Amino acid sequence: MKITVKMPTGEFLKDSSDKVILDEDNKSIPVLADKEFIAPFISARKLKRTIIIGLKMEQDTKGTDTFDIMADYISDIFGRQFSKDEAFDGIGSIAIIEEFTRCIQEVTGNLNLKTDKLAKTDPNV
């Protein structure tokens, strides 16, 4: 599983006179570039966490911590190669929901189909 996150390059946005541009908080605005990350081994523990988070999100998607949960989960699935804050800053506003959903689907796969098939398997064979 891969994800592309915009990450700071170490450079800052500059105007035409080569002066660093500041944001509304008087902070330098970093230049961002796409960086691709590959998810490491997905353990059964992460599958368990995925199921728990999925159930929690089904029950309450209007809580104020919903986006924190999504960004932290995405960071976790990719082995903390980037932080929750970097996920917030580097994944587009709509894309974070799509990436969160994609991560859950990738981790769980066809879990329901597999468990149904296993339940129908004759243990005496």
mmCIF file of the C-alpha atoms, coordinates in Angstrom:
data_MODEL
# 
_entry.id   MODEL 
# 
loop_
_atom_site.group_PDB 
_atom_site.id 
_atom_site.type_symbol 
_atom_site.label_atom_id 
_atom_site.label_alt_id 
_atom_site.label_comp_id 
_atom_site.label_asym_id 
_atom_site.label_entity_id 
_atom_site.label_seq_id 
_atom_site.pdbx_PDB_ins_code 
_atom_site.Cartn_x 
_atom_site.Cartn_y 
_atom_site.Cartn_z 
_atom_site.occupancy 
_atom_site.B_iso_or_equiv 
_atom_site.pdbx_formal_charge 
_atom_site.auth_seq_id 
_atom_site.auth_comp_id 
_atom_site.auth_asym_id 
_atom_site.auth_atom_id 
_atom_site.pdbx_PDB_model_num 
ATOM 1   C CA . MET A 1 1   ? 0.000   0.000   0.000  1.00 0.00 ? 1   MET A CA 1 
ATOM 2   C CA . LYS A 1 2   ? 1.343   3.431   -0.974 1.00 0.00 ? 2   LYS A CA 1 
ATOM 3   C CA . ILE A 1 3   ? 0.449   6.989   -0.043 1.00 0.00 ? 3   ILE A CA 1 
ATOM 4   C CA . THR A 1 4   ? 1.699   10.333  -1.299 1.00 0.00 ? 4   THR A CA 1 
ATOM 5   C CA . VAL A 1 5   ? 2.044   13.085  1.296  1.00 0.00 ? 5   VAL A CA 1 
ATOM 6   C CA . LYS A 1 6   ? 3.253   16.622  0.635  1.00 0.00 ? 6   LYS A CA 1 
ATOM 7   C CA . MET A 1 7   ? 6.282   17.136  2.867  1.00 0.00 ? 7   MET A CA 1 
ATOM 8   C CA . PRO A 1 8   ? 8.400   20.239  3.613  1.00 0.00 ? 8   PRO A CA 1 
ATOM 9   C CA . THR A 1 9   ? 11.541  20.475  1.456  1.00 0.00 ? 9   THR A CA 1 
ATOM 10  C CA . GLY A 1 10  ? 13.498  22.690  3.857  1.00 0.00 ? 10  GLY A CA 1 
ATOM 11  C CA . GLU A 1 11  ? 12.919  25.709  1.634  1.00 0.00 ? 11  GLU A CA 1 
ATOM 12  C CA . PHE A 1 12  ? 10.380  28.506  2.109  1.00 0.00 ? 12  PHE A CA 1 
ATOM 13  C CA . LEU A 1 13  ? 8.098   30.359  -0.293 1.00 0.00 ? 13  LEU A CA 1 
ATOM 14  C CA . LYS A 1 14  ? 9.601   33.617  -1.529 1.00 0.00 ? 14  LYS A CA 1 
ATOM 15  C CA . ASP A 1 15  ? 8.224   36.611  -3.381 1.00 0.00 ? 15  ASP A CA 1 
ATOM 16  C CA . SER A 1 16  ? 9.676   38.041  -6.616 1.00 0.00 ? 16  SER A CA 1 
ATOM 17  C CA . SER A 1 17  ? 12.332  39.971  -4.646 1.00 0.00 ? 17  SER A CA 1 
ATOM 18  C CA . ASP A 1 18  ? 13.512  36.727  -2.975 1.00 0.00 ? 18  ASP A CA 1 
ATOM 19  C CA . LYS A 1 19  ? 12.012  37.706  0.394  1.00 0.00 ? 19  LYS A CA 1 
ATOM 20  C CA . VAL A 1 20  ? 10.473  34.890  2.470  1.00 0.00 ? 20  VAL A CA 1 
ATOM 21  C CA . ILE A 1 21  ? 6.665   35.067  2.518  1.00 0.00 ? 21  ILE A CA 1 
ATOM 22  C CA . LEU A 1 22  ? 5.030   34.924  5.960  1.00 0.00 ? 22  LEU A CA 1 
ATOM 23  C CA . ASP A 1 23  ? 1.601   33.544  6.825  1.00 0.00 ? 23  ASP A CA 1 
ATOM 24  C CA . GLU A 1 24  ? -1.039  35.220  9.024  1.00 0.00 ? 24  GLU A CA 1 
ATOM 25  C CA . ASP A 1 25  ? 0.858   34.045  12.132 1.00 0.00 ? 25  ASP A CA 1 
ATOM 26  C CA . ASN A 1 26  ? 4.119   35.610  10.906 1.00 0.00 ? 26  ASN A CA 1 
ATOM 27  C CA . LYS A 1 27  ? 5.642   32.187  10.176 1.00 0.00 ? 27  LYS A CA 1 
ATOM 28  C CA . SER A 1 28  ? 7.557   31.238  7.057  1.00 0.00 ? 28  SER A CA 1 
ATOM 29  C CA . ILE A 1 29  ? 5.554   29.136  4.612  1.00 0.00 ? 29  ILE A CA 1 
ATOM 30  C CA . PRO A 1 30  ? 7.433   25.935  3.726  1.00 0.00 ? 30  PRO A CA 1 
ATOM 31  C CA . VAL A 1 31  ? 7.707   24.673  0.162  1.00 0.00 ? 31  VAL A CA 1 
ATOM 32  C CA . LEU A 1 32  ? 6.048   21.259  -0.045 1.00 0.00 ? 32  LEU A CA 1 
ATOM 33  C CA . ALA A 1 33  ? 6.881   18.406  -2.398 1.00 0.00 ? 33  ALA A CA 1 
ATOM 34  C CA . ASP A 1 34  ? 5.213   15.048  -2.946 1.00 0.00 ? 34  ASP A CA 1 
ATOM 35  C CA . LYS A 1 35  ? 6.841   12.162  -1.102 1.00 0.00 ? 35  LYS A CA 1 
ATOM 36  C CA . GLU A 1 36  ? 5.658   8.591   -1.482 1.00 0.00 ? 36  GLU A CA 1 
ATOM 37  C CA . PHE A 1 37  ? 5.514   6.219   1.477  1.00 0.00 ? 37  PHE A CA 1 
ATOM 38  C CA . ILE A 1 38  ? 5.030   2.474   1.440  1.00 0.00 ? 38  ILE A CA 1 
ATOM 39  C CA . ALA A 1 39  ? 3.230   0.786   4.313  1.00 0.00 ? 39  ALA A CA 1 
ATOM 40  C CA . PRO A 1 40  ? 5.297   -1.786  6.170  1.00 0.00 ? 40  PRO A CA 1 
ATOM 41  C CA . PHE A 1 41  ? 4.003   -5.186  7.293  1.00 0.00 ? 41  PHE A CA 1 
ATOM 42  C CA . ILE A 1 42  ? 0.402   -4.920  8.506  1.00 0.00 ? 42  ILE A CA 1 
ATOM 43  C CA . SER A 1 43  ? 0.144   -6.948  11.704 1.00 0.00 ? 43  SER A CA 1 
ATOM 44  C CA . ALA A 1 44  ? -2.931  -8.604  13.163 1.00 0.00 ? 44  ALA A CA 1 
ATOM 45  C CA . ARG A 1 45  ? -2.787  -5.948  15.893 1.00 0.00 ? 45  ARG A CA 1 
ATOM 46  C CA . LYS A 1 46  ? -3.233  -3.255  13.242 1.00 0.00 ? 46  LYS A CA 1 
ATOM 47  C CA . LEU A 1 47  ? -6.128  -5.235  11.770 1.00 0.00 ? 47  LEU A CA 1 
ATOM 48  C CA . LYS A 1 48  ? -7.729  -5.297  15.233 1.00 0.00 ? 48  LYS A CA 1 
ATOM 49  C CA . ARG A 1 49  ? -7.177  -1.542  15.635 1.00 0.00 ? 49  ARG A CA 1 
ATOM 50  C CA . THR A 1 50  ? -8.633  -0.987  12.166 1.00 0.00 ? 50  THR A CA 1 
ATOM 51  C CA . ILE A 1 51  ? -11.823 -2.856  13.050 1.00 0.00 ? 51  ILE A CA 1 
ATOM 52  C CA . ILE A 1 52  ? -12.191 -0.958  16.335 1.00 0.00 ? 52  ILE A CA 1 
ATOM 53  C CA . ILE A 1 53  ? -11.642 2.417   14.645 1.00 0.00 ? 53  ILE A CA 1 
ATOM 54  C CA . GLY A 1 54  ? -14.044 1.489   11.852 1.00 0.00 ? 54  GLY A CA 1 
ATOM 55  C CA . LEU A 1 55  ? -16.764 0.642   14.365 1.00 0.00 ? 55  LEU A CA 1 
ATOM 56  C CA . LYS A 1 56  ? -16.106 3.841   16.329 1.00 0.00 ? 56  LYS A CA 1 
ATOM 57  C CA . MET A 1 57  ? -16.301 5.948   13.179 1.00 0.00 ? 57  MET A CA 1 
ATOM 58  C CA . GLU A 1 58  ? -19.606 4.297   12.196 1.00 0.00 ? 58  GLU A CA 1 
ATOM 59  C CA . GLN A 1 59  ? -21.059 5.329   15.557 1.00 0.00 ? 59  GLN A CA 1 
ATOM 60  C CA . ASP A 1 60  ? -19.757 8.909   15.729 1.00 0.00 ? 60  ASP A CA 1 
ATOM 61  C CA . THR A 1 61  ? -18.380 10.799  12.752 1.00 0.00 ? 61  THR A CA 1 
ATOM 62  C CA . LYS A 1 62  ? -19.379 14.205  14.091 1.00 0.00 ? 62  LYS A CA 1 
ATOM 63  C CA . GLY A 1 63  ? -17.045 14.283  17.073 1.00 0.00 ? 63  GLY A CA 1 
ATOM 64  C CA . THR A 1 64  ? -14.361 16.933  17.144 1.00 0.00 ? 64  THR A CA 1 
ATOM 65  C CA . ASP A 1 65  ? -11.634 14.304  17.243 1.00 0.00 ? 65  ASP A CA 1 
ATOM 66  C CA . THR A 1 66  ? -12.734 12.568  14.016 1.00 0.00 ? 66  THR A CA 1 
ATOM 67  C CA . PHE A 1 67  ? -9.965  14.100  11.896 1.00 0.00 ? 67  PHE A CA 1 
ATOM 68  C CA . ASP A 1 68  ? -7.393  13.482  14.628 1.00 0.00 ? 68  ASP A CA 1 
ATOM 69  C CA . ILE A 1 69  ? -8.374  9.806   14.620 1.00 0.00 ? 69  ILE A CA 1 
ATOM 70  C CA . MET A 1 70  ? -8.102  9.631   10.821 1.00 0.00 ? 70  MET A CA 1 
ATOM 71  C CA . ALA A 1 71  ? -4.698  11.352  10.615 1.00 0.00 ? 71  ALA A CA 1 
ATOM 72  C CA . ASP A 1 72  ? -3.269  9.328   13.504 1.00 0.00 ? 72  ASP A CA 1 
ATOM 73  C CA . TYR A 1 73  ? -4.559  6.076   12.002 1.00 0.00 ? 73  TYR A CA 1 
ATOM 74  C CA . ILE A 1 74  ? -3.053  6.837   8.579  1.00 0.00 ? 74  ILE A CA 1 
ATOM 75  C CA . SER A 1 75  ? 0.276   7.682   10.214 1.00 0.00 ? 75  SER A CA 1 
ATOM 76  C CA . ASP A 1 76  ? 0.144   4.433   12.208 1.00 0.00 ? 76  ASP A CA 1 
ATOM 77  C CA . ILE A 1 77  ? -0.630  2.245   9.188  1.00 0.00 ? 77  ILE A CA 1 
ATOM 78  C CA . PHE A 1 78  ? 2.426   3.689   7.446  1.00 0.00 ? 78  PHE A CA 1 
ATOM 79  C CA . GLY A 1 79  ? 4.646   2.882   10.416 1.00 0.00 ? 79  GLY A CA 1 
ATOM 80  C CA . ARG A 1 80  ? 4.890   6.464   11.681 1.00 0.00 ? 80  ARG A CA 1 
ATOM 81  C CA . GLN A 1 81  ? 7.092   7.386   8.704  1.00 0.00 ? 81  GLN A CA 1 
ATOM 82  C CA . PHE A 1 82  ? 5.288   10.739  8.955  1.00 0.00 ? 82  PHE A CA 1 
ATOM 83  C CA . SER A 1 83  ? 3.515   12.306  11.897 1.00 0.00 ? 83  SER A CA 1 
ATOM 84  C CA . LYS A 1 84  ? -0.168  13.006  12.409 1.00 0.00 ? 84  LYS A CA 1 
ATOM 85  C CA . ASP A 1 85  ? 0.583   16.705  11.896 1.00 0.00 ? 85  ASP A CA 1 
ATOM 86  C CA . GLU A 1 86  ? 2.436   15.976  8.660  1.00 0.00 ? 86  GLU A CA 1 
ATOM 87  C CA . ALA A 1 87  ? -0.605  13.991  7.507  1.00 0.00 ? 87  ALA A CA 1 
ATOM 88  C CA . PHE A 1 88  ? -2.812  17.006  8.329  1.00 0.00 ? 88  PHE A CA 1 
ATOM 89  C CA . ASP A 1 89  ? -0.520  19.389  6.459  1.00 0.00 ? 89  ASP A CA 1 
ATOM 90  C CA . GLY A 1 90  ? 0.382   17.121  3.554  1.00 0.00 ? 90  GLY A CA 1 
ATOM 91  C CA . ILE A 1 91  ? -2.864  15.383  2.612  1.00 0.00 ? 91  ILE A CA 1 
ATOM 92  C CA . GLY A 1 92  ? -5.593  17.411  0.923  1.00 0.00 ? 92  GLY A CA 1 
ATOM 93  C CA . SER A 1 93  ? -8.750  18.335  2.802  1.00 0.00 ? 93  SER A CA 1 
ATOM 94  C CA . ILE A 1 94  ? -11.023 15.908  0.959  1.00 0.00 ? 94  ILE A CA 1 
ATOM 95  C CA . ALA A 1 95  ? -8.274  13.378  0.282  1.00 0.00 ? 95  ALA A CA 1 
ATOM 96  C CA . ILE A 1 96  ? -7.753  12.646  3.984  1.00 0.00 ? 96  ILE A CA 1 
ATOM 97  C CA . ILE A 1 97  ? -11.208 11.040  4.155  1.00 0.00 ? 97  ILE A CA 1 
ATOM 98  C CA . GLU A 1 98  ? -10.515 9.073   0.976  1.00 0.00 ? 98  GLU A CA 1 
ATOM 99  C CA . GLU A 1 99  ? -7.083  7.948   2.253  1.00 0.00 ? 99  GLU A CA 1 
ATOM 100 C CA . PHE A 1 100 ? -8.527  6.938   5.615  1.00 0.00 ? 100 PHE A CA 1 
ATOM 101 C CA . THR A 1 101 ? -11.220 4.858   3.899  1.00 0.00 ? 101 THR A CA 1 
ATOM 102 C CA . ARG A 1 102 ? -8.712  3.335   1.496  1.00 0.00 ? 102 ARG A CA 1 
ATOM 103 C CA . CYS A 1 103 ? -6.407  2.348   4.384  1.00 0.00 ? 103 CYS A CA 1 
ATOM 104 C CA . ILE A 1 104 ? -9.263  0.624   6.189  1.00 0.00 ? 104 ILE A CA 1 
ATOM 105 C CA . GLN A 1 105 ? -10.292 -1.216  3.020  1.00 0.00 ? 105 GLN A CA 1 
ATOM 106 C CA . GLU A 1 106 ? -6.711  -2.258  2.258  1.00 0.00 ? 106 GLU A CA 1 
ATOM 107 C CA . VAL A 1 107 ? -6.106  -3.542  5.788  1.00 0.00 ? 107 VAL A CA 1 
ATOM 108 C CA . THR A 1 108 ? -9.381  -5.407  6.140  1.00 0.00 ? 108 THR A CA 1 
ATOM 109 C CA . GLY A 1 109 ? -9.477  -6.653  2.542  1.00 0.00 ? 109 GLY A CA 1 
ATOM 110 C CA . ASN A 1 110 ? -12.360 -9.040  2.062  1.00 0.00 ? 110 ASN A CA 1 
ATOM 111 C CA . LEU A 1 111 ? -12.454 -9.878  5.746  1.00 0.00 ? 111 LEU A CA 1 
ATOM 112 C CA . ASN A 1 112 ? -16.212 -10.524 5.824  1.00 0.00 ? 112 ASN A CA 1 
ATOM 113 C CA . LEU A 1 113 ? -16.025 -12.828 2.805  1.00 0.00 ? 113 LEU A CA 1 
ATOM 114 C CA . LYS A 1 114 ? -13.087 -14.728 4.292  1.00 0.00 ? 114 LYS A CA 1 
ATOM 115 C CA . THR A 1 115 ? -14.726 -15.190 7.696  1.00 0.00 ? 115 THR A CA 1 
ATOM 116 C CA . ASP A 1 116 ? -17.995 -16.296 6.071  1.00 0.00 ? 116 ASP A CA 1 
ATOM 117 C CA . LYS A 1 117 ? -16.101 -18.848 3.973  1.00 0.00 ? 117 LYS A CA 1 
ATOM 118 C CA . LEU A 1 118 ? -14.231 -20.082 7.051  1.00 0.00 ? 118 LEU A CA 1 
ATOM 119 C CA . ALA A 1 119 ? -17.491 -20.415 8.998  1.00 0.00 ? 119 ALA A CA 1 
ATOM 120 C CA . LYS A 1 120 ? -18.939 -22.578 6.226  1.00 0.00 ? 120 LYS A CA 1 
ATOM 121 C CA . THR A 1 121 ? -15.900 -24.856 6.139  1.00 0.00 ? 121 THR A CA 1 
ATOM 122 C CA . ASP A 1 122 ? -16.550 -28.313 7.556  1.00 0.00 ? 122 ASP A CA 1 
ATOM 123 C CA . PRO A 1 123 ? -14.087 -28.811 10.452 1.00 0.00 ? 123 PRO A CA 1 
ATOM 124 C CA . ASN A 1 124 ? -14.371 -32.594 10.045 1.00 0.00 ? 124 ASN A CA 1 
ATOM 125 C CA . VAL A 1 125 ? -12.800 -32.596 6.573  1.00 0.00 ? 125 VAL A CA 1 
# 
